[in-house]
Amino acid sequence: MSTFIIIPSFTLLFFMAFLAFITGTGHTSPKALILSTVISSLGYYYFIAGSAYYLRRYTGVYTACVKLFVKAFSQITGLKAHMGARDVEEFNAVKLRNKERLSQYILAREGVELPPHFVFDVQVKRMHEYKRQLLNAFSLMDIYFRLKEGSLEGITPMAAIFGAKAAPGYWRAKGIIKYIQDVAALINNDPDMRDLLRVVFVSNYNCSYAEQIIPAADISEQISPAGTEASGTGNMKFMMNGAVTCGTLDGANIEMLEQTGRENIYIFGVNAEQVEGIYAHNSYRAGELYEGDVRIRRLMEQLIDGTLCPEHPRMFADIYQSLLFGSGGQMADSYLVLKDFESFRQTQEQIGRDYTDHYKWQRMAANNTASAGYFSSDRTILEYNERIWHLRPVL
């Protein structure tokens, strides 16, 4: 990787570790903050380097942009002036090579073949109910059911890629991992799905895996309920590497929408004000959706009828219980998986239709990379300095 990427990245790494130390408060130890920051900074090195690879492909733009890229990543917005057919075709060629590389990587480690011409729909993050990996998995099962019964035609072939780890004692999160793995086994072993749909839950997701996955993603799933995500940084890394976001109006998705424009991002689901109203007034009844929507009812029943785990039909009864009746004093479907299902399903279908317009899609992807400059740590540190530190820059 080019030296100009490595030097700023490791300078940032040590600076952020120092910042974590001097600002540590409460019950979090400075050592823990430093370790967390170092790990995050190393991750950012991988993803900034991936974006640099895109820049190198724009031979006419590279020389002009890369001089600014070292000190001011925000200048990557200059790519917006280079969105002609040839430019976006070159951009897509890089994405395709990254997809081919990831396909080989996953085949070698997981034994699952992902054709590079499939849409690579990615959700990699901490496993938690509020991250709603379950919503994504339900959408895949709904697609599977409709393909099998012949009610869904003209689908754009898709590979769904999951990666996550659950906390040791988080039983339900581990149950969701098991559920997604069983969904993958069902779909991948069905010959009817071979040219239409693949699913993989990668083992031991870490920075090395992320280095392969993030530059290859077509879709970045950022689908927590509106108002529950403090910010998020994975969504920024995907955006930087030319993935189009499918998400709710939550966390940094809101700023990403502002930067890239509504035409280059997919937003679905209830907004934060509506979510707050649901929680405040306990006005949502998951059971009514179950009774009134045949698709939701089918998705719920497959949790307990042995569709996925014939030897243990009630393997996922805990998930079923939490969604329809609640558990531990929480309301039923407390993270609104069923509430947002129809909106998410429709958005996924729109993504599939848009992907078939290759030039439109390539421009969307390139615009995401070109709009990512706002999320540079350079801007954040400059703002800290302007508002708090008032230090004199040395460069």
C-alpha positions in Angstrom: 0.0 0.0 0.0 1.3 3.5 -0.8 3.3 5.3 1.9 1.2 8.4 1.7 -1.7 6.3 3.2 0.3 4.6 5.9 1.9 7.6 7.5 -1.2 9.7 8.1 -3.1 6.6 9.3 -0.6 5.7 12.0 -0.2 9.3 13.0 -3.9 9.4 13.6 -3.8 6.1 15.4 -1.4 7.4 18.1 -3.1 10.8 18.3 -6.5 9.2 18.9 -5.0 6.9 21.5 -3.7 9.9 23.4 -7.0 11.7 23.0 -8.8 8.7 24.5 -6.4 8.7 27.5 -6.8 12.4 28.4 -10.6 12.3 28.0 -11.3 9.0 29.8 -14.0 9.5 32.5 -16.6 7.5 34.5 -16.1 3.8 34.9 -14.2 3.2 31.6 -10.5 2.9 32.2 -8.0 4.8 30.1 -6.4 1.5 29.0 -9.7 0.2 27.7 -10.3 3.5 25.8 -6.8 3.3 24.3 -7.3 -0.3 23.2 -10.6 0.4 21.7 -9.3 3.5 19.8 -6.2 1.6 18.5 -8.4 -1.1 17.1 -10.8 1.3 15.5 -7.9 3.3 14.0 -6.4 0.2 12.5 -9.7 -0.5 11.0 -9.9 3.0 9.5 -6.5 2.4 7.9 -7.9 -0.6 6.0 -10.9 1.3 4.7 -9.1 4.6 3.8 -6.6 2.5 1.9 -9.5 0.8 0.1 -10.8 4.2 -1.1 -7.3 5.1 -2.2 -7.4 2.1 -4.5 -10.4 3.7 -6.2 -8.6 7.0 -6.6 -5.7 5.2 -8.3 -8.1 4.0 -11.0 -9.1 7.5 -12.0 -5.9 8.1 -13.9 -6.9 11.6 -15.0 -8.1 12.6 -11.5 -5.5 10.8 -9.4 -2.7 13.3 -9.6 -4.9 16.3 -8.9 -6.8 14.7 -6.0 -4.2 12.6 -4.2 -2.0 15.6 -3.3 -5.0 17.0 -1.3 -6.1 13.5 -0.1 -3.2 13.2 2.3 -3.9 16.3 4.3 -7.6 16.9 3.5 -9.7 13.9 2.7 -12.7 16.2 2.3 -11.2 17.1 -1.1 -12.4 13.7 -2.4 -15.5 15.6 -3.3 -13.6 16.7 -6.3 -14.5 13.3 -7.8 -18.0 14.6 -8.3 -16.8 16.5 -11.3 -15.7 13.2 -12.9 -18.9 11.2 -13.2 -19.0 10.6 -16.9 -19.7 7.2 -18.4 -16.1 6.2 -18.7 -15.3 7.3 -15.1 -18.1 5.3 -13.5 -17.3 2.3 -15.7 -13.7 2.3 -14.4 -15.1 2.7 -10.8 -17.3 -0.3 -11.4 -14.4 -2.3 -12.7 -12.6 -1.8 -9.4 -15.7 -2.8 -7.5 -16.0 -6.0 -9.6 -12.4 -6.9 -8.9 -13.0 -6.4 -5.2 -16.1 -8.6 -5.4 -14.1 -11.3 -7.3 -11.4 -11.2 -4.6 -14.0 -11.5 -1.8 -15.8 -14.3 -3.6 -12.6 -16.3 -3.6 -11.8 -15.4 0.0 -15.2 -16.6 1.2 -15.1 -19.7 -0.9 -11.8 -20.7 0.6 -12.9 -20.0 4.2 -16.6 -20.8 4.3 -17.1 -23.1 1.3 -19.9 -20.9 -0.1 -19.6 -19.7 -3.7 -20.8 -16.1 -4.3 -21.0 -15.2 -8.0 -19.5 -11.7 -8.4 -22.3 -10.6 -10.7 -24.8 -11.0 -7.8 -25.7 -8.0 -5.7 -23.5 -8.1 -2.6 -25.8 -7.1 0.2 -23.8 -6.8 3.4 -24.6 -6.5 7.1 -21.5 -6.8 9.3 -21.6 -5.3 12.8 -22.0 -6.3 16.4 -24.8 -8.8 16.9 -27.6 -7.2 18.9 -31.4 -7.2 18.6 -31.4 -3.5 17.9 -29.1 -3.9 15.0 -31.9 -6.0 13.5 -30.0 -8.7 11.6 -33.3 -10.6 12.2 -35.2 -8.1 10.0 -32.7 -8.8 7.2 -32.9 -12.5 7.6 -36.7 -12.4 7.6 -36.6 -10.5 4.3 -34.4 -13.3 2.9 -36.8 -16.0 4.1 -39.7 -14.1 2.5 -37.9 -13.9 -0.8 -37.2 -17.7 -0.5 -40.9 -18.5 0.2 -42.1 -16.4 -2.7 -39.6 -17.8 -5.1 -40.6 -21.3 -4.2 -44.3 -20.6 -4.7 -43.7 -18.8 -7.9 -45.1 -15.4 -6.8 -41.8 -13.5 -7.2 -40.4 -13.2 -10.7 -37.6 -11.1 -12.2 -35.5 -11.0 -9.0 -32.0 -9.5 -9.3 -29.6 -12.3 -8.1 -28.4 -11.4 -4.6 -25.7 -12.6 -2.1 -26.5 -11.7 1.5 -23.3 -11.5 3.6 -23.5 -11.4 7.4 -20.7 -11.0 9.9 -21.1 -10.5 13.7 -20.2 -11.6 17.1 -22.5 -11.8 20.2 -21.6 -11.1 23.8 -20.9 -14.3 25.7 -24.0 -14.2 27.8 -26.4 -12.8 25.2 -28.5 -15.9 24.6 -31.0 -14.4 22.1 -28.3 -12.8 20.0 -26.7 -16.2 19.7 -30.1 -17.6 18.7 -30.3 -15.1 15.9 -26.9 -16.2 14.7 -28.1 -19.8 14.7 -31.2 -18.7 12.8 -29.3 -16.9 10.1 -27.0 -19.9 9.7 -30.0 -22.2 9.2 -31.5 -19.8 6.7 -28.2 -19.9 4.8 -28.2 -23.7 4.9 -31.7 -23.9 3.6 -31.2 -21.5 0.7 -27.7 -22.5 -0.3 -28.7 -26.2 -0.5 -31.8 -25.6 -2.6 -30.9 -26.1 -6.3 -33.8 -23.7 -7.2 -31.9 -20.9 -5.5 -28.5 -21.5 -7.2 -28.8 -18.7 -9.8 -30.9 -16.4 -7.6 -30.0 -16.2 -3.9 -27.0 -17.1 -1.7 -26.5 -16.4 2.0 -23.3 -16.6 4.1 -22.6 -15.8 7.8 -18.8 -15.5 7.8 -16.9 -17.1 10.7 -14.8 -15.0 13.1 -15.6 -11.6 11.5 -12.7 -9.3 12.2 -10.6 -6.5 10.7 -9.0 -8.9 8.2 -12.4 -10.0 7.0 -13.6 -6.5 6.9 -10.7 -5.5 4.7 -12.1 -7.9 2.1 -15.8 -7.4 2.6 -16.2 -3.6 2.8 -14.6 -2.6 -0.5 -16.7 -5.3 -2.2 -20.1 -4.4 -0.8 -22.8 -3.1 -3.2 -25.3 -2.6 -0.4 -24.6 -1.5 3.2 -27.4 -2.5 5.6 -27.7 0.0 8.4 -31.2 -0.8 9.7 -31.5 -0.2 13.4 -34.7 1.4 14.5 -34.7 5.2 14.1 -33.4 6.9 17.3 -31.5 3.9 18.7 -28.1 4.3 17.1 -25.8 6.9 18.7 -23.9 7.4 15.5 -22.3 4.4 13.8 -19.0 4.3 11.9 -19.3 1.2 9.9 -21.8 2.9 7.6 -19.2 5.6 6.9 -16.6 3.0 5.9 -19.0 1.4 3.5 -19.9 4.7 2.0 -16.3 5.6 1.6 -15.8 2.4 -0.4 -18.7 2.9 -2.8 -21.5 0.9 -1.1 -25.0 2.3 -1.3 -26.7 2.5 2.1 -30.0 0.9 2.9 -31.0 2.3 6.3 -33.3 4.1 8.6 -33.1 7.7 9.6 -30.8 6.9 12.5 -27.4 7.8 13.6 -24.9 8.9 11.0 -27.3 7.8 8.2 -29.0 11.2 8.6 -25.7 13.0 7.8 -25.0 10.6 5.1 -28.3 11.4 3.5 -27.5 15.1 3.7 -24.1 14.6 2.1 -24.9 12.2 -0.7 -28.5 13.3 -1.5 -31.7 11.3 -1.3 -31.2 9.9 -4.8 -28.0 8.0 -3.6 -29.3 6.3 -0.5 -32.3 4.2 0.5 -34.3 5.2 3.5 -37.1 3.1 5.0 -39.1 2.6 8.2 -40.7 4.7 10.9 -38.8 7.8 12.0 -37.4 8.7 15.4 -40.5 10.7 16.4 -42.8 7.8 15.6 -40.6 5.4 17.4 -40.6 7.6 20.5 -44.4 7.8 20.3 -44.7 4.1 20.1 -42.5 3.6 23.2 -44.1 6.4 25.2 -47.7 5.4 24.6 -47.2 1.6 24.1 -49.3 2.0 21.0 -47.9 -0.8 18.9 -49.4 -4.2 18.8 -47.2 -6.8 17.0 -50.0 -9.4 17.3 -52.2 -7.3 15.0 -49.6 -7.5 12.3 -49.3 -11.2 12.8 -53.1 -11.7 12.4 -53.4 -9.3 9.5 -50.4 -10.0 7.3 -50.0 -13.5 5.8 -46.3 -13.0 5.1 -45.5 -12.0 8.6 -47.6 -14.9 9.9 -45.6 -17.3 7.7 -42.3 -15.9 8.9 -43.3 -16.2 12.5 -44.6 -19.8 12.1 -41.4 -21.0 10.5 -39.7 -20.2 13.7 -41.5 -23.0 15.5 -42.7 -25.4 12.9 -39.4 -27.1 12.0 -38.9 -25.4 8.6 -35.3 -24.6 9.5 -34.5 -27.1 12.2 -36.6 -30.3 11.8 -34.8 -32.1 14.6 -35.6 -29.3 17.1 -38.8 -27.6 15.8 -39.0 -25.1 18.6 -35.3 -24.1 18.4 -36.3 -20.5 17.8 -39.3 -20.3 20.2 -37.5 -17.6 22.3 -37.4 -15.3 19.2 -41.0 -16.1 18.5 -42.0 -15.3 22.0 -40.1 -12.0 22.1 -41.6 -10.8 18.9 -45.3 -11.6 19.6 -45.5 -11.5 23.4 -42.4 -9.7 24.7 -40.1 -11.0 27.4 -38.3 -9.7 30.4 -40.8 -6.9 30.9 -40.3 -5.5 27.4 -43.1 -4.9 24.9 -43.6 -7.4 22.1 -41.3 -6.7 19.2 -39.5 -4.0 21.1 -37.1 -3.3 18.2 -39.9 -3.0 15.6 -38.8 -5.9 13.4 -42.3 -6.7 12.2 -43.4 -3.1 12.2 -40.7 -2.1 9.6 -40.8 -5.4 7.7 -43.1 -4.3 4.9 -41.2 -1.0 4.3 -37.9 -2.9 4.3 -39.2 -5.5 1.9 -40.4 -2.9 -0.6 -37.1 -1.0 -0.3 -35.2 -4.2 -1.1 -37.3 -4.8 -4.2 -36.6 -1.2 -5.3 -32.9 -1.8 -4.8 -33.1 -4.9 -7.0 -34.8 -3.0 -9.8 -32.3 -0.1 -9.6 -29.3 -2.4 -9.7 -30.3 -3.6 -13.2 -29.7 0.0 -14.5 -26.0 -0.4 -14.3 -25.0 3.1 -15.2 -27.4 4.6 -12.6 -26.1 2.2 -10.0 -22.5 2.9 -10.8 -23.1 6.6 -10.4 -24.8 6.1 -7.1 -21.9 4.1 -5.8 -19.3 6.6 -7.1 -21.3 9.5 -5.6 -21.2 7.8 -2.2 -17.4 7.6 -2.3 -17.2 11.2 -3.5 -19.5 12.4 -0.7 -17.6 10.7 2.2 -15.1 13.5 2.8 -17.3 15.0 5.5 -16.8 12.0 7.7 -13.0 12.3 7.8 -11.3 12.5 11.2 -9.4 15.5 9.8 -12.6 17.5 9.8 -13.5 16.3 13.3 -10.1 17.2 14.8 -10.1 20.6 13.1 -13.5 21.3 14.6 -12.2 20.3 18.1 -9.3 22.7 17.6 -11.4 25.6 16.4 -13.9 25.2 19.3 -11.8 23.9 22.2 -8.1 23.6 21.8 -7.2 26.7 19.8 -3.8 25.3 18.8 -1.7 26.6 16.0 -1.4 24.0 13.1 2.2 23.0 12.4 1.5 21.7 8.8 
